[in-house]
């Protein structure tokens, strides 16, 4: 079962998310300060992965080059395979579709880092 960022925090607890991520995965979208670049990714550890983007752990990566450091969407899955399938699905969609997806759950495109950093 997938859970997206719009479900947080009322539909489930932080402990529920931690347990699900232990065996599952997260599909996420990040952007830069001006929301002009979109990066879609998948991970089994969203906190560590977002921190890698924010700190430019790989200075030659796409996200470092384009200053992609703002988490604007995420969806938690019970299996990594589901998360990978969702990542592929999102990557196949248009920029407008992705923007609509983000805006539906996060209309202000705020950085969701504060909501997940303690997981």
N, C-alpha and C positions, 0 to 999 in steps of 0.2 A: 504494500500500500504506500502510495506516495503522499508526502506531506510538503506543502510549499510554505513559503515565508508568510503568506497571509494567515496561516493557521497559528502562527506564533504570536503571543504566548498562550492564548486562551484554550486552544484545543488540546494541547499536550504540555508536559512539563519538560524542563531542561534534562532531567534524568531520563525521560522517555527518549529524547533525542540522542543522548549519549549512548544509551543501550542500542538504539537502532543503528547508529553510526558504527558501532563496534563490528557489526556484521554486514553493514550496508554501505551506502554511498550517498554523495550529495552532488547534484548538478548545480552549477552556479553561473552567474553572469556578473562580470565586473566592467567598469568603465573608468574613464579619466575624469578630471575635474570638470571639464566642459561637456561631458556626456557625448563626446563626438566619436569615441572608439568603443566598440563592444567586444568583449572577450568571453567566450563560453568555455567552461571547463568542467571536469569531473574529478572527484577525490573521495577518499575514504576518511580524510581528516580535514574538515573545512577550516578549522581554526589555524592549523599549521600552514595549510596551503595559502590562505588569504594573507597570513603574516609573511610568507615568502614573497608574494606579490608586492605587499606594502613596503617591504624592506629591500626589494630588488635583489633578492638572493642570487639570481642569475642575471648579471648586468647586461647580458647580450640577448636576453629573451624579448619576445614581442611585447610583453606587458611592461618590462622595464623601459624599452625603447620609446613606447607611447605613453608612459606614465599612467598605466592602468592600475589603479590602487583603491578603487571604491567598489565595495560589494553592494550591488543593487537588487539582486535576486538570488534565491537559492531554493532548492527543493530536495527534501530528504527522502531516501528510498530504503527499503528493507534489504535490498541486495545491490551489490555494485553493478551487476549486469543491467538492472533496471535503470540505474543512474547513467550508465554508458549509453543505453538505448535512447534515453531522454536527451542526453548531450548531442547525439547524432541527429535526433529529430530537430532540436533547436537550431543546430548548425545548418540544417537544410532549409530553414525558413528565411524569409526576407528580413531586412533590417527593420522595416515597419512592423512586422509581426512581432519581432523581439522587443521593440520599443513598447508595443501595446501590452505584451506580456508583463514587462517590468512595471509599466504604469498602472496596470490593473491591481497589483499587489503593493506597489510602492510609488504612488502618484507624485511624490515630491523627489523621487530618485535620491533619497537620503542614503547615506552609508550605513549598511546594516551591521557593520563590524561591532558596534556597541551591543547589539543583541546577541551576538554569538561568541564574543571573545572569552567568556567565562565558561564555556561548555567543557 
